[in-house]
């Protein structure tokens, strides 16, 4: 109803939004996606549930926005104002730097617990899964597409390589080890993935 | 109690075991892992729940055994008596053949629904997840380790390549697309993964 909110109202809204995001991420990490409710998020955030429904149609939307915000905050904290991957001209070094930062994120419990709960629900709840991929995962993967495309133009990647498939050679192994605990993750590990992917397993 | 069961008892046991496996896979695919119970499996299989507890300590064990059995049945149906990967001397062709068969399996709803439900639960239930990986996933990955090690000895893979990491370049992308619906899966797709992994993204 308030088309031009007073500065005080904007500050109050911003504070509520932050509290709601924090409550949603904490709850889904602690009790899982299925048991997290809009009522529970509202209670923990100290707001009425109508405040949540005014901004988001359902809990999935709150969580996805909270996650997007978490990613943006992490990027700002790391001094990355732009969402693009670094391009120093050295493709291997750039990919290794980004994947090392991703390893650090996966090893941070504040990220791990809610991300894992949301990913798990996305496997069995197809509607949420598709939103999770479209809103969260795919935009991140497109940054690799852009970097690989630039590398292809610079001659560092073979001209016939499809960047959308190529990125999976180093991104998917890390994602699987993280999600399914199929092996330890470390900077050495992701460095190795980049080397294998760029230079191949067969002798040159 | 019966140390040397009569042939009739053995046949009855085998029939019950099959019925229990089928019931467990059907239920977890239909209602998910959390809502599947030993009681529910027993009722659907037409056996008493004590029959299940005589053989397995918990529902996780029933499901993992049912899955292992499903894999063995699929291998027998495909005429693969041995669990080893083919070794025709052509590494790319052998990997492509196995990954094409895996794509077919992932596209089969009888496999997809229970596998997805179990994988999802494994993401949030760490104990089940570790058993799922140790009993089901890792033995399959070890077949790739063996094949890549043979290829390394034959000079088709660089001597410094770690087979346990290398296999993830083609296995993990397929697993992620299947589990998270991050892209379509097909024989063309897995063929491309093998080519990229073996020959690298950088120009030769």
Interface residues (C-beta under 8 A of the other chain):
Chain A: X32 X34 X91 X116 X117 X119 X120 X121 X122 X123 X124 X126 X129 X130 X132 X133 X137 X138 X141 X148 X155 X156 X157 X158 X161 X162 X164 X165 X166 X168 X169 X170 X172 X173 X175 X176 X177 X179 X180 X181 X182 X183 X189 X192 X193 X196 X197 X198 X199 X200 X201 X202 X203 X204
Chain B: X32 X34 X91 X116 X117 X119 X120 X121 X122 X123 X124 X126 X129 X130 X132 X133 X137 X138 X141 X148 X155 X156 X157 X158 X161 X162 X164 X165 X166 X168 X169 X170 X172 X173 X175 X176 X177 X179 X180 X181 X182 X183 X189 X192 X193 X196 X197 X198 X199 X200 X201 X202 X203 X204
